[in-house]
Amino acid sequence: GLFVSPRGVWPQSLLAVFGLTCAGLSGAVFVALHHLTGARWGRGLLRVPEAMVGVLPFAVVATAILAFGAPTLYAWADPRVTYR
């Protein structure tokens, strides 16, 4: 799809990366709040949000890949478009 119709692939990739980043950051916030408050009720559950934080390096790489689709995603990033 990237070579046939890039206008359809890049926006969907942007949404996927956004969702991946939100999942990783929500896990980080949950773990941080759990440790900050000293809660004991979620110790058995804590491995799940810790694993969610593990997707953040992949989200960084995916965000860097999205830079190649910036002219398709954003009109201001297209060098062919001129503004007066």
C-alpha positions in Angstrom: 0.0 0.0 0.0 2.9 2.4 0.6 4.0 2.4 -3.0 0.5 2.2 -4.5 -1.3 4.8 -2.4 0.9 6.6 0.1 -1.9 9.2 0.8 -3.8 6.4 2.5 -1.0 4.7 4.3 0.8 7.5 6.1 -2.3 8.9 8.0 -3.1 5.3 9.2 0.5 4.9 10.3 0.3 8.1 12.2 -2.7 6.9 14.1 -1.1 3.5 14.8 2.1 5.2 16.2 -0.1 7.5 18.3 -1.9 4.6 19.8 1.3 2.7 20.4 2.8 5.8 22.1 -0.3 6.3 24.2 -0.3 2.7 25.4 3.3 2.9 26.4 2.9 6.2 28.2 -0.2 5.1 30.0 1.7 2.1 31.4 4.5 4.4 32.5 2.0 6.7 34.3 0.4 3.7 36.0 3.7 2.3 37.3 4.8 5.8 38.4 1.6 6.4 40.3 1.7 3.0 41.8 5.2 3.5 43.2 4.6 7.1 44.2 1.6 6.3 46.3 3.1 3.1 47.8 0.1 1.1 46.7 0.2 -2.6 47.5 -3.1 -3.7 45.8 -1.6 -3.8 42.3 1.6 -5.7 42.8 0.3 -8.8 40.9 -1.0 -6.6 38.1 2.2 -4.4 37.8 3.9 -6.6 35.2 1.3 -5.7 32.6 1.9 -1.9 32.6 5.7 -2.5 32.9 5.4 -4.5 29.7 3.4 -1.7 28.1 6.3 0.6 28.8 8.5 -1.7 26.7 6.8 -0.6 23.5 8.2 3.0 23.8 11.5 2.3 22.0 9.5 0.8 19.1 7.3 3.9 19.1 10.4 6.1 18.9 11.6 4.2 15.9 8.2 4.3 14.3 8.0 8.1 14.9 11.3 8.5 13.1 10.0 6.5 10.2 7.0 8.8 10.0 9.4 11.7 9.2 9.7 10.2 5.7 5.9 10.6 5.2 5.8 14.2 6.6 5.2 15.8 3.1 2.2 13.5 2.6 0.9 14.1 6.2 1.4 17.8 6.5 1.1 20.5 3.8 3.7 22.7 5.4 6.3 20.0 5.1 6.0 19.7 1.3 8.8 21.6 -0.4 6.6 22.0 -3.5 4.0 24.1 -1.7 4.8 27.8 -1.5 3.2 30.2 0.9 3.1 34.0 0.5 
